[in-house]
Amino acid sequence: PLFRKNLIKGAAHITGGGLINNIPRCLPEGLICRLDADNWKLPGIFNFLATEARLDWREMATTFNCGIGMTLFCSPENVEEILKHCAEVGEEAVVIGQLQSKSQQGFNVDDVIIDNAWNVKTPLTPKRTSFKTHPLFPERSNSSSMSKSQPSLTYYYF
């Protein structure tokens, strides 16, 4: 119904390539998309992936959908009607950003800008491993300070 009423000007299914690579495919020349990550909750699985794989927010937004499966583009005057319709059919919809003129942003701006990006300060948490079972450090498993029945857990970075 929203397309038939001409309320939607464009849509992007966010799949492989994430937000940063999928959204520009439906943007007209001269426009960029400015997203505000504070407007939606990043699902826990993405926090886990960012931490365990040590991915920064740009890599996350280039690889994953970050909880946004579909984006719809519309005129500002149609936002409320679209949000109401989505709620009526049981879909959770939120305004996650806006389109802006590329000329307002300056030279060489990205097609998708994410304000308040998540996990900007994701700590590089070390991995735990047992040297007794780790193939790269077999000589340490015989250390005199370690009991053979109880492996020592040590932190290291990849």
Stockholm file with secondary structure:
# STOCKHOLM 1.0

chainA/1-158         PLFRKNLIKGAAHITGGGLINNIPRCLPEGLICRLDADNWKLPGIFNFLATEARLDWREMATTFNCGIGMTLFCSPENVEEILKHCAEVGEEAVVIGQLQSKSQQGFNVDDVIIDNAWNVKTPLTPKRTSFKTHPLFPERSNSSSMSKSQPSLTYYYF
#=GR chainA/1-158 SS CTTTTTCCSEEEECCTTHHHHHGGGGCCTTEEEEEEGGGSCCCHHHHHHHHHHTCCHHHHHHHSCTTCCEEEECCGGGHHHHHHHHHHTTCCCCCCEEEEEHHHHCTTCCSEEEETCTTTTCCCCCEEEETTTCTTCGGGGGCTTSBTTBCCEEEECC
#=GC SS_cons         CTTTTTCCSEEEECCTTHHHHHGGGGCCTTEEEEEEGGGSCCCHHHHHHHHHHTCCHHHHHHHSCTTCCEEEECCGGGHHHHHHHHHHTTCCCCCCEEEEEHHHHCTTCCSEEEETCTTTTCCCCCEEEETTTCTTCGGGGGCTTSBTTBCCEEEECC
//
